[in-house]
């Protein structure tokens, strides 16, 4: 099986934000794919970066650090990261991690997303 069978990422953008939706597993094999998708989405220079994890079915420690790295890149680009669609288990893992890969905590909910002016890539 190819890594792409375990992970997919699609984004849409509008004037002030980007929504990146990921599907599948977030682990050592797929973390670089998340990084590439986020880098591509950041070329639109969003102020808000929404990462939808609704369809993430697995996330290991490498996946958590990939999320931390994504948060760093988003912040360096001048945007704010919002994690959305967290499965309760992943939410607990992120919230209760004994050595969280990020501080301060990231927002775990998102404001309403616009329904107009979107481009699918």
N, CA, C and O atoms as a GROMACS GRO file, in nm:
protein
  484
    1UNK      N    1   0.083  -0.119   0.000
    1UNK     CA    2   0.000   0.000   0.000
    1UNK      C    3   0.087   0.125   0.000
    1UNK      O    4   0.194   0.128   0.062
    2UNK      N    5   0.042   0.224  -0.068
    2UNK     CA    6   0.110   0.353  -0.075
    2UNK      C    7   0.069   0.439   0.044
    2UNK      O    8  -0.040   0.425   0.098
    3UNK      N    9   0.158   0.529   0.085
    3UNK     CA   10   0.128   0.620   0.196
    3UNK      C   11   0.001   0.700   0.167
    3UNK      O   12  -0.078   0.725   0.257
    4UNK      N   13  -0.018   0.739   0.042
    4UNK     CA   14  -0.135   0.816   0.004
    4UNK      C   15  -0.267   0.745   0.030
    4UNK      O   16  -0.371   0.809   0.038
    5UNK      N   17  -0.262   0.612   0.045
    5UNK     CA   18  -0.383   0.538   0.077
    5UNK      C   19  -0.424   0.557   0.222
    5UNK      O   20  -0.538   0.530   0.260
    6UNK      N   21  -0.329   0.604   0.305
    6UNK     CA   22  -0.356   0.623   0.447
    6UNK      C   23  -0.380   0.768   0.485
    6UNK      O   24  -0.417   0.797   0.599
    7UNK      N   25  -0.360   0.860   0.390
    7UNK     CA   26  -0.368   1.001   0.423
    7UNK      C   27  -0.406   1.081   0.299
    7UNK      O   28  -0.353   1.057   0.190
    8UNK      N   29  -0.498   1.175   0.316
    8UNK     CA   30  -0.532   1.270   0.211
    8UNK      C   31  -0.552   1.406   0.275
    8UNK      O   32  -0.594   1.416   0.390
    9UNK      N   33  -0.521   1.509   0.199
    9UNK     CA   34  -0.540   1.645   0.247
    9UNK      C   35  -0.593   1.730   0.132
    9UNK      O   36  -0.544   1.723   0.020
   10UNK      N   37  -0.693   1.811   0.163
   10UNK     CA   38  -0.752   1.903   0.066
   10UNK      C   39  -0.776   2.035   0.138
   10UNK      O   40  -0.812   2.038   0.256
   11UNK      N   41  -0.757   2.144   0.066
   11UNK     CA   42  -0.784   2.271   0.131
   11UNK      C   43  -0.867   2.361   0.041
   11UNK      O   44  -0.873   2.344  -0.081
   12UNK      N   45  -0.931   2.456   0.107
   12UNK     CA   46  -1.001   2.564   0.038
   12UNK      C   47  -0.959   2.693   0.105
   12UNK      O   48  -0.924   2.694   0.223
   13UNK      N   49  -0.963   2.800   0.030
   13UNK     CA   50  -0.924   2.929   0.088
   13UNK      C   51  -1.025   3.036   0.050
   13UNK      O   52  -1.099   3.022  -0.048
   14UNK      N   53  -1.025   3.140   0.128
   14UNK     CA   54  -1.106   3.258   0.103
   14UNK      C   55  -1.022   3.377   0.147
   14UNK      O   56  -0.906   3.361   0.183
   15UNK      N   57  -1.080   3.493   0.144
   15UNK     CA   58  -1.005   3.616   0.165
   15UNK      C   59  -0.917   3.615   0.290
   15UNK      O   60  -0.802   3.658   0.283
   16UNK      N   61  -0.967   3.568   0.401
   16UNK     CA   62  -0.890   3.579   0.525
   16UNK      C   63  -0.853   3.445   0.589
   16UNK      O   64  -0.799   3.444   0.700
   17UNK      N   65  -0.882   3.335   0.524
   17UNK     CA   66  -0.854   3.209   0.589
   17UNK      C   67  -0.836   3.092   0.494
   17UNK      O   68  -0.862   3.100   0.374
   18UNK      N   69  -0.792   2.984   0.554
   18UNK     CA   70  -0.772   2.857   0.485
   18UNK      C   71  -0.831   2.748   0.572
   18UNK      O   72  -0.818   2.750   0.694
   19UNK      N   73  -0.896   2.652   0.508
   19UNK     CA   74  -0.944   2.532   0.576
   19UNK      C   75  -0.873   2.414   0.512
   19UNK      O   76  -0.891   2.388   0.393
   20UNK      N   77  -0.793   2.342   0.592
   20UNK     CA   78  -0.724   2.222   0.546
   20UNK      C   79  -0.791   2.103   0.611
   20UNK      O   80  -0.793   2.090   0.734
   21UNK      N   81  -0.848   2.014   0.528
   21UNK     CA   82  -0.914   1.894   0.578
   21UNK      C   83  -0.823   1.775   0.553
   21UNK      O   84  -0.778   1.751   0.440
   22UNK      N   85  -0.795   1.701   0.659
   22UNK     CA   86  -0.712   1.581   0.645
   22UNK      C   87  -0.794   1.458   0.676
   22UNK      O   88  -0.886   1.461   0.759
   23UNK      N   89  -0.760   1.349   0.608
   23UNK     CA   90  -0.831   1.223   0.622
   23UNK      C   91  -0.728   1.112   0.640
   23UNK      O   92  -0.626   1.109   0.572
   24UNK      N   93  -0.756   1.020   0.732
   24UNK     CA   94  -0.672   0.903   0.747
   24UNK      C   95  -0.588   0.906   0.872
   24UNK      O   96  -0.632   0.950   0.978
   25UNK      N   97  -0.465   0.858   0.858
   25UNK     CA   98  -0.374   0.843   0.971
   25UNK      C   99  -0.271   0.955   0.972
   25UNK      O  100  -0.226   1.001   0.867
   26UNK      N  101  -0.236   0.998   1.092
   26UNK     CA  102  -0.132   1.100   1.108
   26UNK      C  103  -0.021   1.036   1.192
   26UNK      O  104  -0.031   1.027   1.315
   27UNK      N  105   0.083   0.994   1.124
   27UNK     CA  106   0.191   0.921   1.191
   27UNK      C  107   0.323   0.950   1.120
   27UNK      O  108   0.333   1.043   1.040
   28UNK      N  109   0.424   0.869   1.149
   28UNK     CA  110   0.558   0.894   1.094
   28UNK      C  111   0.560   0.889   0.941
   28UNK      O  112   0.639   0.959   0.878
   29UNK      N  113   0.475   0.807   0.883
   29UNK     CA  114   0.473   0.795   0.737
   29UNK      C  115   0.399   0.911   0.669
   29UNK      O  116   0.432   0.948   0.557
   30UNK      N  117   0.301   0.967   0.738
   30UNK     CA  118   0.216   1.068   0.673
   30UNK      C  119   0.244   1.211   0.720
   30UNK      O  120   0.195   1.305   0.659
   31UNK      N  121   0.320   1.229   0.827
   31UNK     CA  122   0.350   1.364   0.877
   31UNK      C  123   0.410   1.454   0.769
   31UNK      O  124   0.374   1.571   0.762
   32UNK      N  125   0.502   1.404   0.684
   32UNK     CA  126   0.555   1.491   0.579
   32UNK      C  127   0.448   1.536   0.480
   32UNK      O  128   0.458   1.645   0.423
   33UNK      N  129   0.346   1.454   0.458
   33UNK     CA  130   0.237   1.493   0.369
   33UNK      C  131   0.156   1.606   0.429
   33UNK      O  132   0.112   1.697   0.357
   34UNK      N  133   0.134   1.603   0.560
   34UNK     CA  134   0.065   1.712   0.628
   34UNK      C  135   0.146   1.841   0.612
   34UNK      O  136   0.090   1.947   0.583
   35UNK      N  137   0.275   1.830   0.632
   35UNK     CA  138   0.362   1.948   0.620
   35UNK      C  139   0.354   2.009   0.480
   35UNK      O  140   0.343   2.130   0.466
   36UNK      N  141   0.358   1.925   0.376
   36UNK     CA  142   0.351   1.976   0.238
   36UNK      C  143   0.217   2.040   0.208
   36UNK      O  144   0.211   2.145   0.144
   37UNK      N  145   0.109   1.976   0.256
   37UNK     CA  146  -0.025   2.032   0.232
   37UNK      C  147  -0.040   2.167   0.302
   37UNK      O  148  -0.095   2.261   0.246
   38UNK      N  149   0.010   2.176   0.426
   38UNK     CA  150   0.000   2.301   0.501
   38UNK      C  151   0.085   2.410   0.435
   38UNK      O  152   0.042   2.525   0.426
   39UNK      N  153   0.205   2.374   0.388
   39UNK     CA  154   0.290   2.472   0.322
   39UNK      C  155   0.222   2.526   0.196
   39UNK      O  156   0.229   2.646   0.168
   40UNK      N  157   0.157   2.439   0.122
   40UNK     CA  158   0.085   2.481   0.002
   40UNK      C  159  -0.030   2.575   0.039
   40UNK      O  160  -0.050   2.678  -0.025
   41UNK      N  161  -0.106   2.538   0.143
   41UNK     CA  162  -0.218   2.622   0.187
   41UNK      C  163  -0.171   2.757   0.238
   41UNK      O  164  -0.239   2.858   0.220
   42UNK      N  165  -0.054   2.761   0.302
   42UNK     CA  166  -0.002   2.886   0.357
   42UNK      C  167   0.043   2.984   0.248
   42UNK      O  168   0.065   3.102   0.278
   43UNK      N  169   0.057   2.940   0.125
   43UNK     CA  170   0.095   3.032   0.018
   43UNK      C  171  -0.014   3.136  -0.006
   43UNK      O  172   0.011   3.238  -0.071
   44UNK      N  173  -0.134   3.112   0.045
   44UNK     CA  174  -0.244   3.207   0.031
   44UNK      C  175  -0.243   3.315   0.139
   44UNK      O  176  -0.329   3.403   0.141
   45UNK      N  177  -0.146   3.308   0.229
   45UNK     CA  178  -0.126   3.408   0.336
   45UNK      C  179  -0.253   3.432   0.420
   45UNK      O  180  -0.300   3.545   0.430
   46UNK      N  181  -0.306   3.326   0.479
   46UNK     CA  182  -0.429   3.344   0.558
   46UNK      C  183  -0.400   3.409   0.693
   46UNK      O  184  -0.288   3.403   0.744
   47UNK      N  185  -0.502   3.472   0.748
   47UNK     CA  186  -0.493   3.520   0.888
   47UNK      C  187  -0.538   3.410   0.983
   47UNK      O  188  -0.493   3.402   1.097
   48UNK      N  189  -0.628   3.325   0.933
   48UNK     CA  190  -0.679   3.212   1.013
   48UNK      C  191  -0.655   3.084   0.935
   48UNK      O  192  -0.681   3.076   0.815
   49UNK      N  193  -0.606   2.984   1.005
   49UNK     CA  194  -0.577   2.854   0.943
   49UNK      C  195  -0.654   2.749   1.023
   49UNK      O  196  -0.621   2.720   1.138
   50UNK      N  197  -0.755   2.691   0.960
   50UNK     CA  198  -0.838   2.590   1.025
   50UNK      C  199  -0.791   2.453   0.979
   50UNK      O  200  -0.784   2.426   0.859
   51UNK      N  201  -0.759   2.368   1.073
   51UNK     CA  202  -0.719   2.231   1.043
   51UNK      C  203  -0.831   2.139   1.090
   51UNK      O  204  -0.853   2.122   1.210
   52UNK      N  205  -0.902   2.080   0.994
   52UNK     CA  206  -1.016   1.991   1.024
   52UNK      C  207  -0.965   1.848   1.035
   52UNK      O  208  -0.919   1.790   0.937
   53UNK      N  209  -0.974   1.794   1.155
   53UNK     CA  210  -0.927   1.658   1.184
   53UNK      C  211  -1.042   1.559   1.199
   53UNK      O  212  -1.024   1.451   1.256
   54UNK      N  213  -1.160   1.594   1.151
   54UNK     CA  214  -1.279   1.511   1.168
   54UNK      C  215  -1.256   1.368   1.121
   54UNK      O  216  -1.302   1.274   1.184
   55UNK      N  217  -1.185   1.352   1.010
   55UNK     CA  218  -1.168   1.219   0.952
   55UNK      C  219  -1.032   1.157   0.979
   55UNK      O  220  -0.991   1.064   0.910
   56UNK      N  221  -0.961   1.209   1.078
   56UNK     CA  222  -0.835   1.146   1.119
   56UNK      C  223  -0.871   1.027   1.207
   56UNK      O  224  -0.939   1.041   1.308
   57UNK      N  225  -0.824   0.909   1.167
   57UNK     CA  226  -0.861   0.786   1.239
   57UNK      C  227  -0.751   0.737   1.332
   57UNK      O  228  -0.774   0.648   1.414
   58UNK      N  229  -0.630   0.795   1.321
   58UNK     CA  230  -0.519   0.752   1.405
   58UNK      C  231  -0.418   0.865   1.412
   58UNK      O  232  -0.391   0.931   1.312
   59UNK      N  233  -0.364   0.888   1.530
   59UNK     CA  234  -0.260   0.989   1.548
   59UNK      C  235  -0.166   0.940   1.657
   59UNK      O  236  -0.207   0.921   1.772
   60UNK      N  237  -0.038   0.920   1.622
   60UNK     CA  238   0.060   0.878   1.722
   60UNK      C  239   0.142   0.999   1.768
   60UNK      O  240   0.110   1.113   1.734
   61UNK      N  241   0.247   0.973   1.843
   61UNK     CA  242   0.329   1.082   1.895
   61UNK      C  243   0.392   1.162   1.782
   61UNK      O  244   0.403   1.285   1.792
   62UNK      N  245   0.433   1.096   1.676
   62UNK     CA  246   0.488   1.168   1.562
   62UNK      C  247   0.382   1.260   1.502
   62UNK      O  248   0.412   1.372   1.461
   63UNK      N  249   0.258   1.213   1.498
   63UNK     CA  250   0.148   1.295   1.451
   63UNK      C  251   0.128   1.418   1.538
   63UNK      O  252   0.103   1.527   1.488
   64UNK      N  253   0.139   1.399   1.670
   64UNK     CA  254   0.127   1.513   1.761
   64UNK      C  255   0.236   1.617   1.735
   64UNK      O  256   0.209   1.737   1.734
   65UNK      N  257   0.358   1.570   1.713
   65UNK     CA  258   0.466   1.664   1.685
   65UNK      C  259   0.451   1.727   1.547
   65UNK      O  260   0.495   1.840   1.526
   66UNK      N  261   0.390   1.655   1.454
   66UNK     CA  262   0.360   1.715   1.323
   66UNK      C  263   0.260   1.830   1.342
   66UNK      O  264   0.271   1.933   1.276
   67UNK      N  265   0.163   1.812   1.431
   67UNK     CA  266   0.069   1.920   1.461
   67UNK      C  267   0.140   2.038   1.525
   67UNK      O  268   0.110   2.153   1.495
   68UNK      N  269   0.237   2.008   1.614
   68UNK     CA  270   0.314   2.116   1.675
   68UNK      C  271   0.394   2.192   1.570
   68UNK      O  272   0.396   2.315   1.570
   69UNK      N  273   0.458   2.119   1.480
   69UNK     CA  274   0.535   2.184   1.374
   69UNK      C  275   0.444   2.268   1.285
   69UNK      O  276   0.481   2.378   1.244
   70UNK      N  277   0.326   2.216   1.255
   70UNK     CA  278   0.231   2.291   1.175
   70UNK      C  279   0.193   2.420   1.248
   70UNK      O  280   0.185   2.526   1.185
   71UNK      N  281   0.170   2.411   1.378
   71UNK     CA  282   0.137   2.531   1.456
   71UNK      C  283   0.249   2.634   1.448
   71UNK      O  284   0.223   2.753   1.434
   72UNK      N  285   0.373   2.588   1.455
   72UNK     CA  286   0.487   2.680   1.444
   72UNK      C  287   0.491   2.748   1.307
   72UNK      O  288   0.513   2.868   1.298
   73UNK      N  289   0.469   2.670   1.201
   73UNK     CA  290   0.472   2.726   1.066
   73UNK      C  291   0.358   2.825   1.044
   73UNK      O  292   0.376   2.930   0.982
   74UNK      N  293   0.241   2.790   1.095
   74UNK     CA  294   0.126   2.879   1.081
   74UNK      C  295   0.152   3.011   1.154
   74UNK      O  296   0.126   3.118   1.100
   75UNK      N  297   0.205   3.001   1.276
   75UNK     CA  298   0.235   3.122   1.352
   75UNK      C  299   0.344   3.205   1.283
   75UNK      O  300   0.334   3.327   1.277
   76UNK      N  301   0.445   3.140   1.231
   76UNK     CA  302   0.552   3.211   1.162
   76UNK      C  303   0.500   3.282   1.037
   76UNK      O  304   0.555   3.384   0.994
   77UNK      N  305   0.392   3.228   0.979
   77UNK     CA  306   0.331   3.290   0.861
   77UNK      C  307   0.236   3.403   0.899
   77UNK      O  308   0.176   3.466   0.812
   78UNK      N  309   0.221   3.428   1.030
   78UNK     CA  310   0.135   3.536   1.076
   78UNK      C  311  -0.012   3.500   1.087
   78UNK      O  312  -0.097   3.589   1.091
   79UNK      N  313  -0.042   3.372   1.092
   79UNK     CA  314  -0.181   3.327   1.104
   79UNK      C  315  -0.204   3.262   1.239
   79UNK      O  316  -0.110   3.234   1.314
   80UNK      N  317  -0.329   3.238   1.267
   80UNK     CA  318  -0.366   3.168   1.390
   80UNK      C  319  -0.425   3.033   1.353
   80UNK      O  320  -0.507   3.023   1.261
   81UNK      N  321  -0.383   2.929   1.425
   81UNK     CA  322  -0.428   2.793   1.397
   81UNK      C  323  -0.546   2.756   1.484
   81UNK      O  324  -0.545   2.779   1.605
   82UNK      N  325  -0.648   2.697   1.421
   82UNK     CA  326  -0.764   2.643   1.491
   82UNK      C  327  -0.775   2.496   1.456
   82UNK      O  328  -0.787   2.460   1.339
   83UNK      N  329  -0.772   2.410   1.557
   83UNK     CA  330  -0.795   2.267   1.535
   83UNK      C  331  -0.944   2.242   1.548
   83UNK      O  332  -1.006   2.282   1.647
   84UNK      N  333  -1.002   2.177   1.450
   84UNK     CA  334  -1.146   2.150   1.452
   84UNK      C  335  -1.171   2.002   1.425
   84UNK      O  336  -1.085   1.932   1.372
   85UNK      N  337  -1.288   1.956   1.462
   85UNK     CA  338  -1.330   1.820   1.432
   85UNK      C  339  -1.251   1.713   1.504
   85UNK      O  340  -1.233   1.604   1.450
   86UNK      N  341  -1.204   1.743   1.623
   86UNK     CA  342  -1.125   1.644   1.695
   86UNK      C  343  -1.212   1.532   1.750
   86UNK      O  344  -1.315   1.556   1.813
   87UNK      N  345  -1.170   1.409   1.724
   87UNK     CA  346  -1.234   1.293   1.786
   87UNK      C  347  -1.209   1.304   1.937
   87UNK      O  348  -1.103   1.352   1.977
   88UNK      N  349  -1.303   1.260   2.020
   88UNK     CA  350  -1.283   1.273   2.165
   88UNK      C  351  -1.152   1.212   2.216
   88UNK      O  352  -1.091   1.268   2.307
   89UNK      N  353  -1.109   1.101   2.160
   89UNK     CA  354  -0.983   1.041   2.204
   89UNK      C  355  -0.864   1.130   2.170
   89UNK      O  356  -0.773   1.146   2.251
   90UNK      N  357  -0.864   1.187   2.050
   90UNK     CA  358  -0.755   1.275   2.011
   90UNK      C  359  -0.759   1.404   2.092
   90UNK      O  360  -0.654   1.457   2.130
   91UNK      N  361  -0.879   1.453   2.119
   91UNK     CA  362  -0.892   1.573   2.203
   91UNK      C  363  -0.830   1.547   2.341
   91UNK      O  364  -0.755   1.630   2.392
   92UNK      N  365  -0.861   1.432   2.400
   92UNK     CA  366  -0.804   1.398   2.532
   92UNK      C  367  -0.653   1.384   2.523
   92UNK      O  368  -0.581   1.430   2.612
   93UNK      N  369  -0.605   1.322   2.418
   93UNK     CA  370  -0.460   1.305   2.402
   93UNK      C  371  -0.392   1.440   2.395
   93UNK      O  372  -0.291   1.463   2.462
   94UNK      N  373  -0.446   1.530   2.316
   94UNK     CA  374  -0.387   1.662   2.302
   94UNK      C  375  -0.398   1.741   2.433
   94UNK      O  376  -0.303   1.807   2.474
   95UNK      N  377  -0.514   1.734   2.496
   95UNK     CA  378  -0.539   1.813   2.618
   95UNK      C  379  -0.462   1.761   2.738
   95UNK      O  380  -0.422   1.839   2.825
   96UNK      N  381  -0.441   1.628   2.745
   96UNK     CA  382  -0.382   1.568   2.864
   96UNK      C  383  -0.242   1.514   2.845
   96UNK      O  384  -0.190   1.445   2.932
   97UNK      N  385  -0.180   1.545   2.734
   97UNK     CA  386  -0.046   1.494   2.707
   97UNK      C  387   0.047   1.541   2.818
   97UNK      O  388   0.049   1.660   2.849
   98UNK      N  389   0.125   1.448   2.880
   98UNK     CA  390   0.210   1.488   2.994
   98UNK      C  391   0.319   1.588   2.954
   98UNK      O  392   0.362   1.669   3.036
   99UNK      N  393   0.362   1.582   2.831
   99UNK     CA  394   0.462   1.676   2.780
   99UNK      C  395   0.408   1.732   2.649
   99UNK      O  396   0.453   1.693   2.541
  100UNK      N  397   0.312   1.823   2.659
  100UNK     CA  398   0.247   1.870   2.537
  100UNK      C  399   0.349   1.930   2.441
  100UNK      O  400   0.439   2.002   2.482
  101UNK      N  401   0.333   1.899   2.312
  101UNK     CA  402   0.428   1.952   2.215
  101UNK      C  403   0.405   2.099   2.183
  101UNK      O  404   0.473   2.154   2.097
  102UNK      N  405   0.310   2.164   2.250
  102UNK     CA  406   0.287   2.306   2.227
  102UNK      C  407   0.241   2.375   2.354
  102UNK      O  408   0.174   2.316   2.438
  103UNK      N  409   0.279   2.498   2.365
  103UNK     CA  410   0.227   2.589   2.466
  103UNK      C  411   0.224   2.726   2.402
  103UNK      O  412   0.316   2.757   2.327
  104UNK      N  413   0.130   2.806   2.427
  104UNK     CA  414   0.007   2.779   2.500
  104UNK      C  415  -0.085   2.686   2.420
  104UNK      O  416  -0.060   2.661   2.303
  105UNK      N  417  -0.190   2.637   2.485
  105UNK     CA  418  -0.281   2.546   2.416
  105UNK      C  419  -0.342   2.612   2.291
  105UNK      O  420  -0.369   2.732   2.289
  106UNK      N  421  -0.364   2.532   2.191
  106UNK     CA  422  -0.426   2.581   2.068
  106UNK      C  423  -0.576   2.587   2.084
  106UNK      O  424  -0.633   2.508   2.159
  107UNK      N  425  -0.642   2.679   2.016
  107UNK     CA  426  -0.788   2.679   2.018
  107UNK      C  427  -0.838   2.548   1.958
  107UNK      O  428  -0.788   2.504   1.853
  108UNK      N  429  -0.934   2.486   2.022
  108UNK     CA  430  -0.983   2.357   1.975
  108UNK      C  431  -1.120   2.365   1.911
  108UNK      O  432  -1.180   2.262   1.880
  109UNK      N  433  -1.169   2.484   1.890
  109UNK     CA  434  -1.295   2.502   1.819
  109UNK      C  435  -1.275   2.614   1.720
  109UNK      O  436  -1.177   2.688   1.727
  110UNK      N  437  -1.366   2.627   1.627
  110UNK     CA  438  -1.348   2.731   1.527
  110UNK      C  439  -1.471   2.820   1.519
  110UNK      O  440  -1.582   2.777   1.549
  111UNK      N  441  -1.450   2.945   1.479
  111UNK     CA  442  -1.564   3.032   1.448
  111UNK      C  443  -1.632   2.980   1.323
  111UNK      O  444  -1.582   2.889   1.257
  112UNK      N  445  -1.746   3.038   1.289
  112UNK     CA  446  -1.818   2.999   1.167
  112UNK      C  447  -1.730   3.022   1.045
  112UNK      O  448  -1.664   3.125   1.033
  113UNK      N  449  -1.730   2.926   0.956
  113UNK     CA  450  -1.654   2.939   0.833
  113UNK      C  451  -1.743   3.002   0.727
  113UNK      O  452  -1.863   2.975   0.722
  114UNK      N  453  -1.686   3.085   0.642
  114UNK     CA  454  -1.766   3.145   0.536
  114UNK      C  455  -1.809   3.041   0.433
  114UNK      O  456  -1.741   2.940   0.415
  115UNK      N  457  -1.919   3.064   0.366
  115UNK     CA  458  -1.968   2.970   0.265
  115UNK      C  459  -1.952   3.025   0.126
  115UNK      O  460  -1.997   2.962   0.030
  116UNK      N  461  -1.890   3.140   0.111
  116UNK     CA  462  -1.871   3.198  -0.020
  116UNK      C  463  -1.724   3.225  -0.046
  116UNK      O  464  -1.641   3.216   0.045
  117UNK      N  465  -1.693   3.257  -0.168
  117UNK     CA  466  -1.557   3.288  -0.210
  117UNK      C  467  -1.458   3.179  -0.175
  117UNK      O  468  -1.352   3.207  -0.120
  118UNK      N  469  -1.490   3.056  -0.204
  118UNK     CA  470  -1.399   2.946  -0.177
  118UNK      C  471  -1.345   2.891  -0.306
  118UNK      O  472  -1.413   2.894  -0.409
  119UNK      N  473  -1.225   2.841  -0.301
  119UNK     CA  474  -1.161   2.777  -0.415
  119UNK      C  475  -1.112   2.641  -0.367
  119UNK      O  476  -1.040   2.631  -0.268
  120UNK      N  477  -1.150   2.538  -0.438
  120UNK     CA  478  -1.104   2.404  -0.401
  120UNK      C  479  -0.980   2.372  -0.480
  120UNK      O  480  -0.975   2.394  -0.601
  121UNK      N  481  -0.879   2.321  -0.412
  121UNK     CA  482  -0.753   2.284  -0.476
  121UNK      C  483  -0.735   2.135  -0.474
  121UNK      O  484  -0.635   2.084  -0.524
   0.00000   0.00000   0.00000
